Amino acid sequence: MGLRFTVLGSGSTGNATVVSSDAATVLIDVGLSGKKIDELLKEREISGEDLDAIFVTHEHSDHIKGLGAFARKHRLPVYANERTWGAMARIVGDIPEPNRKVLPTDSVMEIADLRIESYGISHDAVEPVGYCFQADGAKLSLATDLGYVSDKVMKQLQNSDVMVLESNHDVDMLRMGRYPWNIKRRILGDTGHLSNEAAGDALCRLLTGSLRRVYLAHLSQEHNLMDLAKLTVNTVLESNGFFYHKHEFALCDTYHDRPTPWDIIK
Ligand SMILES: O=c1ccn([C@@H]2O[C@H](COP(=O)(O)O)[C@@H](O)[C@H]2O)c(=O)[nH]1
């Protein structure tokens, strides 16, 4: 069991993911209440006491809603870049100084045998990041809240074994949906969220290496369906000549209201 993870919740109602190596366990984002995170951890047979640290992607409430309460309750160190700390200070409240850890964007650190790398992404937060994790020769990449996938991000995601990739909306459903135009424009823009097609396009450039599973994540409950997201991503892949067998590669589900099973990458 060298590297494993579970997505506890995914979507604009709250995001949180646990990544675990042989000797370290970390939580990425606390976008649900602290109480809910405790319940979800219990469902996956771990607890806040098993965690070594929390890593924050950005200051939007669906990523930090329960951060302050959860970090205080379990006395956990919290890692974020300097500007994200500034932007979330008021929402998060008091985190004791020794547990306020600054991890600059595009830097690498290690907790025991788990290597953690942050990378900058395009989203309308002050300095949003994604994270890649490596242990025991395996690589997991988390890539959500992306307006678009830049060449730099693409390079960062290369050689992943498993990815959690945003597939937020179906563009036609969003265009015809009930959100006000300014919000639609934001979601569709370069600092918004990845569509199903954009996720498919990104995968066409990533499916050449070791990639075995991609969890489609941060799906809109208004403007998407898991089956539609998978169909669209598959259609983009096939129209670009990528045909695969189930045992070689799989698209997997995430949920807004329940955790994914533990995925044991290695
Ligand atoms: O009334 C709203 C609804 C949503 N948003 C933001 O839009 C994106 C996409 O939301 P989905 O729930 O995935 O459709 C997300 O960032 C929401 O926070 C909004 O600003 N106002």
PDBQT file of the ligand as one rigid body, heavy atoms in Angstrom, charges set to zero:
ROOT
HETATM    1  O1  LIG A 301     -25.304  30.829  -8.076  1.00  0.00    +0.000 OA
HETATM    2  C1  LIG A 301     -24.139  30.424  -8.273  1.00  0.00    +0.000 A 
HETATM    3  C2  LIG A 301     -23.873  29.106  -8.612  1.00  0.00    +0.000 A 
HETATM    4  C3  LIG A 301     -22.576  28.703  -8.823  1.00  0.00    +0.000 A 
HETATM    5  N1  LIG A 301     -21.561  29.583  -8.671  1.00  0.00    +0.000 N 
HETATM    6  C4  LIG A 301     -20.180  29.144  -8.918  1.00  0.00    +0.000 C 
HETATM    7  O2  LIG A 301     -20.123  28.632 -10.223  1.00  0.00    +0.000 OA
HETATM    8  C5  LIG A 301     -19.169  27.585 -10.280  1.00  0.00    +0.000 C 
HETATM    9  C6  LIG A 301     -19.810  26.328 -10.831  1.00  0.00    +0.000 C 
HETATM   10  O3  LIG A 301     -20.796  25.911  -9.935  1.00  0.00    +0.000 OA
HETATM   11  P1  LIG A 301     -21.514  24.485 -10.091  1.00  0.00    +0.000 P 
HETATM   12  O4  LIG A 301     -22.230  24.241  -8.795  1.00  0.00    +0.000 OA
HETATM   13  O5  LIG A 301     -20.428  23.501 -10.355  1.00  0.00    +0.000 OA
HETATM   14  O6  LIG A 301     -22.465  24.618 -11.245  1.00  0.00    +0.000 OA
HETATM   15  C7  LIG A 301     -18.640  27.390  -8.858  1.00  0.00    +0.000 C 
HETATM   16  O7  LIG A 301     -17.417  28.082  -8.732  1.00  0.00    +0.000 OA
HETATM   17  C8  LIG A 301     -19.696  28.030  -8.013  1.00  0.00    +0.000 C 
HETATM   18  O8  LIG A 301     -19.198  28.509  -6.811  1.00  0.00    +0.000 OA
HETATM   19  C9  LIG A 301     -21.810  30.883  -8.358  1.00  0.00    +0.000 A 
HETATM   20  O9  LIG A 301     -20.876  31.708  -8.234  1.00  0.00    +0.000 OA
HETATM   21  N2  LIG A 301     -23.110  31.276  -8.129  1.00  0.00    +0.000 N 
ENDROOT
TORSDOF 0
